[in-house]
Amino acid sequence: MVDEIQAEEGAELSPQKQVIVDIARDLFMKYGYEGLSIRDLAEQCGLAKATLYHHFHDKQDIFLSVLEHGVMMMHQRIVEAAAAKQTPIDKLRAVVHAYCQMLVERRMIFFWSLRANAETEDQLRHFVQTRKELFLGPLTRVVQEGIDAGAFRAVDAQMSALCLLGMLNATMTYRIMFDEALDSAEIAALALDLFLAGISTKELE
């Protein structure tokens, strides 16, 4: 299933499949993986169960398709954000703000914090391993660009990018868990300031 989804990377979803993926995302958010019923999903989509199975093999396939679409959308957004800026610091700011905004808009933070069950554990692990470049690569390249330009210290670019993403994910998950106001721009700005204070080669203005 994972390989079949991977083969569709970059392809646009059909209108009907897009509706299914969007509604499934909302239901996974509300009920979790185990709580989502294919019958309920079909009813919410206004489709017969047979039509769902025409597009997807099973619930795992739907779950991974929701993740796939979210990751591809996030990748596109952060690449565009970086491309619109000139300096490494401006690119980093744009990428971090775009990433946090996507966590909220596409509700990706739920899936990043989801604990896999026995049914999905292997597939979820493989999914993340094979798509790491999509969400970590653009940020790693911005950090490396800053290192090469002398704006950032000579650190491990990928590990630094991973630490920054971990800080963002953990902070936003915490705010959601305790029902605190979730301002993605505020969190992005604070996390980025803390990160830049440690990685920059000179004092920020």
Backbone bond lengths (Angstrom), bond angles and torsions (degrees), N, CA, C in turn:
res aa  C-N    CA-C-N  psi(-1)  N-CA   C-N-CA  omega(-1)  CA-C   N-CA-C  phi
1 M - - - 1.459 - - 1.520 111.54 -
2 V 1.330 115.66 -44.53 1.464 119.24 -179.41 1.514 110.74 -60.23
3 D 1.336 117.10 -44.41 1.453 120.45 -178.90 1.521 111.30 -63.04
4 E 1.342 117.01 -36.28 1.451 120.06 179.15 1.521 110.46 -67.10
5 I 1.324 116.68 -41.12 1.465 120.21 177.66 1.521 109.82 -65.04
6 Q 1.329 116.41 -41.62 1.462 120.42 -178.64 1.517 110.60 -61.46
7 A 1.330 117.24 -33.29 1.452 120.48 -179.19 1.518 111.91 -67.34
8 E 1.351 117.24 -18.64 1.450 121.74 -179.07 1.513 112.67 -92.00
9 E 1.344 118.92 1.63 1.457 121.28 -177.81 1.519 110.37 -54.94
10 G 1.312 114.49 134.49 1.451 119.71 177.98 1.519 112.59 86.12
11 A 1.353 117.99 -13.00 1.453 120.70 -179.48 1.523 109.88 -86.20
12 E 1.331 115.16 143.83 1.453 119.83 177.62 1.521 109.09 -75.99
13 L 1.333 116.33 141.14 1.441 120.70 175.71 1.522 109.47 -76.85
14 S 1.330 116.28 146.96 1.456 119.89 173.90 1.526 107.98 -65.69
15 P 1.338 118.16 156.13 1.477 119.83 -179.49 1.522 112.97 -54.39
16 Q 1.324 117.79 -43.24 1.461 120.30 -179.05 1.528 111.32 -67.03
17 K 1.325 117.00 -41.25 1.460 120.43 179.70 1.525 110.81 -67.98
18 Q 1.324 116.81 -34.44 1.463 120.50 177.68 1.524 110.82 -64.00
19 V 1.326 116.43 -41.24 1.466 120.83 177.59 1.521 110.31 -60.86
20 I 1.325 116.58 -44.98 1.467 120.90 -179.79 1.524 110.33 -61.01
21 V 1.330 116.95 -46.20 1.460 121.70 -178.44 1.535 110.60 -62.84
22 D 1.325 117.27 -42.97 1.466 120.51 -178.96 1.526 111.74 -65.75
23 I 1.319 116.55 -43.92 1.465 120.13 -179.99 1.525 110.06 -69.33
24 A 1.317 117.29 -40.06 1.468 120.80 178.08 1.519 110.93 -61.25
25 R 1.336 117.29 -39.04 1.466 120.79 177.61 1.525 110.57 -58.54
26 D 1.334 116.15 -44.97 1.465 120.20 179.72 1.530 111.69 -64.90
27 L 1.319 117.23 -39.29 1.467 120.74 -179.11 1.522 111.33 -71.79
28 F 1.328 118.05 -37.11 1.469 120.48 174.89 1.528 109.69 -62.48
29 M 1.338 115.13 -39.79 1.456 119.26 177.77 1.526 111.37 -60.77
30 K 1.308 116.05 -41.14 1.459 121.56 -173.67 1.521 112.91 -79.58
31 Y 1.346 116.67 -41.27 1.462 120.19 -171.64 1.528 114.48 -113.62
32 G 1.344 117.20 -9.60 1.456 119.25 -174.27 1.516 111.00 79.46
33 Y 1.325 115.03 176.38 1.465 118.48 -177.11 1.523 111.57 -66.06
34 E 1.321 116.71 -50.48 1.456 120.07 -175.85 1.520 112.17 -68.01
35 G 1.329 116.89 -28.90 1.455 119.97 -176.75 1.517 114.62 -81.40
36 L 1.341 117.27 -14.03 1.457 119.13 180.00 1.519 110.40 -74.68
37 S 1.322 116.38 128.51 1.455 122.80 178.50 1.521 109.58 -104.83
38 I 1.309 117.15 130.89 1.457 121.10 177.36 1.529 110.25 -60.42
39 R 1.326 116.16 -35.83 1.464 119.44 177.65 1.528 110.65 -62.39
40 D 1.347 116.30 -45.66 1.458 120.00 179.21 1.526 111.39 -64.41
41 L 1.320 116.31 -40.17 1.458 120.48 178.89 1.524 110.31 -61.36
42 A 1.321 116.77 -45.07 1.462 120.74 179.33 1.526 110.72 -60.92
43 E 1.340 116.49 -42.53 1.459 120.46 179.72 1.525 111.24 -64.89
44 Q 1.329 116.75 -42.69 1.459 120.79 179.33 1.525 111.46 -63.35
45 C 1.333 116.21 -32.95 1.463 121.38 -179.84 1.523 112.19 -84.28
46 G 1.339 116.67 -11.57 1.456 120.37 -176.56 1.510 112.35 71.11
47 L 1.345 115.37 32.41 1.459 120.73 -176.69 1.522 110.44 -126.28
48 A 1.322 115.71 160.82 1.454 120.75 172.50 1.527 108.58 -79.11
49 K 1.329 116.93 152.27 1.463 120.27 178.52 1.520 110.82 -57.42
50 A 1.322 116.56 -35.34 1.464 120.33 179.92 1.524 111.58 -61.51
51 T 1.336 116.28 -33.36 1.459 119.77 178.61 1.525 110.73 -69.15
52 L 1.346 116.79 -38.36 1.468 119.92 175.77 1.513 110.48 -60.11
53 Y 1.315 116.05 -43.96 1.461 120.10 -178.19 1.524 112.41 -72.87
54 H 1.312 116.21 -13.00 1.464 119.21 171.97 1.527 110.34 -71.15
55 H 1.337 115.42 -33.58 1.469 120.78 -179.09 1.524 112.77 -91.99
56 F 1.331 117.81 -32.11 1.465 122.02 -173.91 1.531 109.82 -133.56
57 H 1.332 115.59 147.86 1.467 120.31 -179.85 1.526 111.57 -71.45
58 D 1.337 116.01 -44.14 1.461 120.64 -174.90 1.525 108.97 -164.93
59 K 1.324 116.90 -171.59 1.466 120.89 -177.78 1.530 111.56 -65.02
60 Q 1.310 118.01 -36.49 1.468 120.34 176.89 1.521 110.60 -59.25
61 D 1.319 114.97 -42.38 1.462 120.61 -179.69 1.530 110.53 -62.58
62 I 1.322 116.58 -41.21 1.468 120.88 177.90 1.525 110.11 -64.18
63 F 1.326 116.51 -46.25 1.461 121.80 -179.27 1.525 111.10 -58.50
64 L 1.320 116.63 -47.50 1.459 120.50 -178.89 1.526 111.48 -68.98
65 S 1.314 117.24 -31.46 1.463 120.33 176.43 1.530 111.18 -67.48
66 V 1.332 116.44 -38.57 1.468 120.56 175.73 1.532 109.60 -61.57
67 L 1.324 115.86 -45.81 1.464 120.13 178.10 1.527 111.23 -62.22
68 E 1.318 115.36 -44.78 1.470 120.78 -178.00 1.518 111.06 -58.50
69 H 1.312 116.00 -47.88 1.461 120.04 -177.86 1.524 110.27 -64.44
70 G 1.319 117.04 -41.15 1.457 120.48 179.51 1.516 112.52 -63.97
71 V 1.322 116.87 -43.02 1.465 121.12 179.90 1.523 111.17 -65.65
72 M 1.330 116.86 -41.20 1.458 119.53 179.57 1.525 111.48 -65.31
73 M 1.338 116.20 -40.34 1.468 120.04 177.23 1.525 110.85 -64.24
74 M 1.329 116.34 -41.78 1.458 120.64 179.47 1.529 110.49 -64.31
75 H 1.321 116.84 -44.33 1.459 121.21 179.49 1.522 110.57 -58.01
76 Q 1.317 116.02 -47.42 1.462 120.37 -179.19 1.528 111.16 -61.01
77 R 1.329 116.20 -43.08 1.463 120.39 -177.58 1.532 111.70 -64.61
78 I 1.323 117.89 -44.24 1.458 119.27 -175.73 1.530 111.61 -74.93
79 V 1.336 116.82 -31.12 1.472 119.48 175.32 1.520 109.91 -65.61
80 E 1.323 116.55 -43.62 1.465 120.35 178.32 1.527 111.19 -64.53
81 A 1.329 116.61 -37.81 1.465 120.39 179.72 1.524 110.65 -63.16
82 A 1.328 117.10 -43.95 1.464 121.20 179.97 1.526 111.41 -66.33
83 A 1.329 116.58 -39.76 1.459 121.16 -176.87 1.525 112.32 -66.99
84 A 1.317 117.37 -22.46 1.464 121.15 -176.90 1.530 113.08 -82.44
85 K 1.347 117.02 -6.31 1.460 121.14 -177.70 1.526 110.89 -116.21
86 Q 1.345 115.15 165.57 1.463 119.83 -174.77 1.525 112.79 -105.55
87 T 1.323 118.22 -52.49 1.464 120.65 -174.43 1.523 110.74 -87.11
88 P 1.336 117.82 155.37 1.471 120.45 178.92 1.528 113.39 -57.11
89 I 1.344 117.39 -39.77 1.461 119.60 -179.04 1.529 110.73 -67.54
90 D 1.338 116.62 -42.28 1.465 119.61 177.97 1.526 110.60 -65.04
91 K 1.323 116.70 -38.19 1.460 120.14 178.01 1.526 110.53 -64.85
92 L 1.328 115.55 -42.04 1.462 120.00 -179.84 1.527 110.43 -63.10
93 R 1.320 116.66 -43.87 1.465 120.05 177.97 1.530 110.61 -60.03
94 A 1.318 116.60 -45.43 1.464 120.71 -177.85 1.524 111.22 -64.27
95 V 1.326 116.51 -41.73 1.461 120.77 -179.13 1.523 110.77 -65.65
96 V 1.328 117.15 -45.28 1.463 121.00 -178.28 1.527 110.84 -63.96
97 H 1.321 117.50 -43.46 1.459 120.21 178.84 1.532 110.68 -64.92
98 A 1.326 116.61 -40.89 1.469 119.63 178.91 1.525 110.97 -65.39
99 Y 1.328 116.58 -39.64 1.463 121.06 179.82 1.529 110.68 -63.26
100 C 1.321 116.96 -47.15 1.465 120.27 -179.80 1.524 111.46 -64.52
101 Q 1.301 116.13 -39.68 1.458 119.47 178.97 1.526 110.79 -63.63
102 M 1.338 116.37 -38.59 1.461 120.08 178.97 1.525 111.53 -69.29
103 L 1.317 117.07 -33.98 1.465 119.61 176.90 1.524 110.47 -57.63
104 V 1.332 115.40 -37.28 1.458 120.19 -179.83 1.521 110.90 -81.54
105 E 1.322 117.01 -50.69 1.463 121.18 -175.48 1.529 112.02 -61.39
106 R 1.322 116.09 -48.36 1.466 120.49 -177.04 1.520 112.48 -93.02
107 R 1.354 115.73 0.39 1.460 121.89 177.94 1.537 111.66 58.07
108 M 1.329 115.35 34.23 1.460 119.78 -178.07 1.520 112.20 -71.00
109 I 1.329 117.11 -23.92 1.459 118.81 -177.73 1.523 110.80 -61.17
110 F 1.326 116.73 -31.09 1.468 120.19 177.92 1.520 110.41 -61.53
111 F 1.325 116.11 -44.42 1.455 119.49 -175.88 1.526 111.93 -74.23
112 W 1.339 116.39 -34.67 1.464 118.31 177.53 1.526 110.79 -65.09
113 S 1.332 117.32 -31.84 1.462 120.77 -177.14 1.524 112.68 -93.64
114 L 1.336 116.61 -2.45 1.452 120.42 -177.62 1.521 110.83 -69.73
115 R 1.317 115.71 136.15 1.453 120.27 175.67 1.519 108.62 -92.34
116 A 1.310 116.53 121.54 1.456 120.63 -178.39 1.523 110.65 -66.32
117 N 1.315 115.88 142.55 1.455 119.03 173.90 1.519 109.21 -96.93
118 A 1.302 116.36 -177.63 1.461 119.95 -175.58 1.526 111.63 -61.19
119 E 1.321 115.87 -29.35 1.461 119.88 -176.35 1.525 112.35 -73.98
120 T 1.331 116.85 -32.08 1.466 119.70 -173.44 1.528 114.04 -114.03
121 E 1.308 118.91 -3.23 1.462 121.39 -170.65 1.523 112.90 -56.54
122 D 1.320 117.84 -52.02 1.461 120.52 -177.22 1.521 111.51 -64.45
123 Q 1.333 116.28 -42.62 1.458 119.83 -178.92 1.523 111.64 -66.05
124 L 1.334 116.23 -40.34 1.458 119.91 -179.61 1.523 111.01 -67.20
125 R 1.324 116.99 -41.11 1.464 120.54 178.31 1.531 110.45 -62.25
126 H 1.318 116.22 -44.51 1.461 120.31 179.91 1.532 110.73 -65.31
127 F 1.315 116.04 -39.05 1.459 120.44 179.02 1.526 110.70 -58.35
128 V 1.323 116.61 -49.73 1.466 120.69 -177.96 1.525 110.59 -65.28
129 Q 1.314 117.29 -42.32 1.470 120.91 -178.95 1.519 111.80 -62.04
130 T 1.326 116.98 -41.18 1.461 120.35 -175.36 1.522 112.93 -82.69
131 R 1.333 117.96 -11.36 1.458 120.42 -178.78 1.529 112.97 -119.17
132 K 1.313 115.96 13.17 1.464 120.13 -179.00 1.517 112.02 -55.86
133 E 1.306 116.91 -37.87 1.452 121.25 -177.89 1.531 111.78 -63.01
134 L 1.318 117.00 -30.55 1.461 120.42 -175.74 1.522 112.24 -65.52
135 F 1.340 117.73 -42.26 1.457 118.60 -178.00 1.526 113.29 -101.65
136 L 1.343 117.44 -21.20 1.462 119.91 -179.07 1.525 112.00 -97.97
137 G 1.324 117.27 -31.24 1.459 121.70 -176.11 1.515 115.37 -57.98
138 P 1.344 118.70 -50.92 1.473 118.80 -178.45 1.522 113.07 -59.54
139 L 1.321 116.84 -40.65 1.461 120.19 179.47 1.525 110.98 -69.00
140 T 1.327 117.11 -39.62 1.460 121.20 177.62 1.525 110.57 -60.18
141 R 1.317 116.71 -41.82 1.466 120.48 -178.58 1.528 111.58 -66.81
142 V 1.326 116.99 -36.13 1.463 119.93 177.20 1.530 110.39 -65.94
143 V 1.327 116.95 -43.31 1.464 120.70 177.87 1.531 110.12 -61.95
144 Q 1.336 116.41 -43.82 1.471 119.97 -179.94 1.520 110.93 -64.53
145 E 1.311 116.33 -37.39 1.470 120.02 177.27 1.527 110.22 -61.96
146 G 1.330 116.39 -40.02 1.457 119.72 178.00 1.516 112.13 -66.50
147 I 1.328 116.58 -36.89 1.472 120.79 176.51 1.521 110.24 -63.70
148 D 1.333 115.44 -47.25 1.469 120.43 -178.84 1.524 112.06 -63.06
149 A 1.345 116.10 -31.47 1.460 120.24 -178.85 1.526 112.36 -84.53
150 G 1.328 116.83 -5.99 1.456 120.37 -179.86 1.516 113.91 84.68
151 A 1.344 117.20 5.62 1.462 120.68 -179.97 1.525 111.52 -81.79
152 F 1.322 116.86 -28.46 1.457 122.21 -179.67 1.519 110.54 -117.10
153 R 1.315 115.79 153.21 1.459 120.71 177.06 1.531 110.24 -66.19
154 A 1.327 115.52 160.50 1.466 121.11 -178.57 1.524 109.79 -78.26
155 V 1.320 115.55 81.23 1.460 121.75 -179.57 1.525 108.44 -109.81
156 D 1.332 115.59 173.57 1.459 120.96 173.23 1.523 107.07 -73.23
157 A 1.336 116.95 110.80 1.462 120.95 -172.68 1.522 112.45 -62.16
158 Q 1.327 116.85 -44.63 1.460 119.49 -177.67 1.530 111.94 -68.30
159 M 1.326 116.24 -42.55 1.461 119.26 179.23 1.524 110.93 -65.08
160 S 1.326 116.69 -38.22 1.461 120.57 178.07 1.525 110.75 -64.76
161 A 1.333 116.28 -42.01 1.465 120.53 177.87 1.522 110.69 -63.26
162 L 1.333 115.95 -39.73 1.466 120.46 179.35 1.530 110.97 -65.43
163 C 1.321 116.61 -40.27 1.468 120.66 177.98 1.520 111.14 -63.39
164 L 1.331 116.86 -40.33 1.460 120.52 179.19 1.524 110.68 -65.26
165 L 1.327 117.36 -44.79 1.461 120.37 178.10 1.527 110.73 -62.91
166 G 1.334 116.51 -39.24 1.457 120.01 178.59 1.514 111.57 -62.24
167 M 1.332 116.73 -40.38 1.456 120.98 178.36 1.529 110.73 -64.20
168 L 1.308 117.36 -42.18 1.455 121.40 179.65 1.526 111.22 -65.99
169 N 1.327 116.43 -48.07 1.466 120.49 -178.52 1.529 111.53 -62.32
170 A 1.334 116.05 -45.79 1.466 120.07 -177.51 1.524 111.34 -64.87
171 T 1.328 116.92 -41.38 1.462 120.42 -178.75 1.523 111.33 -64.90
172 M 1.326 116.32 -44.82 1.457 119.55 -178.07 1.527 110.97 -70.75
173 T 1.316 117.57 -34.90 1.460 120.77 176.64 1.523 110.12 -64.17
174 Y 1.318 116.75 -42.80 1.470 122.00 178.49 1.529 110.34 -58.95
175 R 1.331 116.69 -46.03 1.459 119.95 -178.23 1.528 110.71 -63.15
176 I 1.328 116.60 -38.56 1.462 120.39 179.26 1.524 110.65 -67.51
177 M 1.325 117.11 -44.07 1.463 121.51 -176.74 1.525 111.75 -60.62
178 F 1.321 116.81 -34.65 1.461 120.70 -176.88 1.528 112.45 -103.59
179 D 1.349 114.51 16.75 1.468 120.86 174.62 1.514 112.60 54.75
180 E 1.315 116.46 34.49 1.462 119.60 177.06 1.526 109.35 -87.74
181 A 1.312 116.38 156.37 1.463 120.93 179.94 1.526 109.54 -56.62
182 L 1.310 115.37 131.63 1.457 120.38 -176.19 1.519 109.90 -107.31
183 D 1.325 116.41 97.55 1.459 122.27 177.51 1.526 107.17 -105.67
184 S 1.328 116.08 101.12 1.462 119.92 -174.84 1.522 112.00 -62.17
185 A 1.328 117.25 -35.73 1.469 120.57 -179.84 1.526 110.87 -66.92
186 E 1.324 116.18 -40.29 1.465 120.57 179.03 1.525 111.26 -63.97
187 I 1.330 116.03 -45.72 1.464 120.81 -179.99 1.525 110.56 -64.84
188 A 1.326 116.33 -42.75 1.469 120.31 179.20 1.516 111.06 -60.36
189 A 1.328 117.17 -44.57 1.463 121.20 -177.87 1.520 111.51 -65.13
190 L 1.323 117.56 -43.99 1.455 120.96 -178.89 1.526 111.38 -66.65
191 A 1.322 116.63 -47.15 1.466 120.29 -179.51 1.527 110.80 -62.32
192 L 1.320 116.15 -40.52 1.459 119.74 -179.26 1.522 111.25 -67.31
193 D 1.321 117.68 -40.38 1.464 120.54 178.17 1.530 110.87 -61.43
194 L 1.333 116.01 -42.51 1.467 119.85 178.39 1.522 110.72 -64.98
195 F 1.316 116.70 -41.36 1.462 121.38 -179.28 1.529 110.60 -65.79
196 L 1.322 116.20 -46.74 1.460 120.16 -178.23 1.528 111.93 -66.09
197 A 1.307 116.56 -31.89 1.464 119.62 178.62 1.520 110.85 -62.74
198 G 1.322 116.38 -27.94 1.461 119.68 -179.43 1.518 114.50 -93.25
199 I 1.337 117.17 -24.67 1.458 119.28 -173.29 1.529 113.31 -103.12
200 S 1.318 118.16 -22.21 1.451 120.66 -175.53 1.524 111.83 -70.00
201 T 1.323 115.56 149.82 1.458 121.03 179.41 1.519 112.39 -87.81
202 K 1.334 116.70 -11.88 1.465 119.33 178.41 1.510 108.87 -142.45
203 E 1.311 115.34 164.85 1.452 120.66 -178.68 1.519 110.62 -65.64
204 L 1.337 116.49 133.17 1.452 120.71 179.88 1.521 110.03 -75.91
205 E 1.331 114.98 146.60 1.462 119.60 177.51 1.533 109.42 -79.91
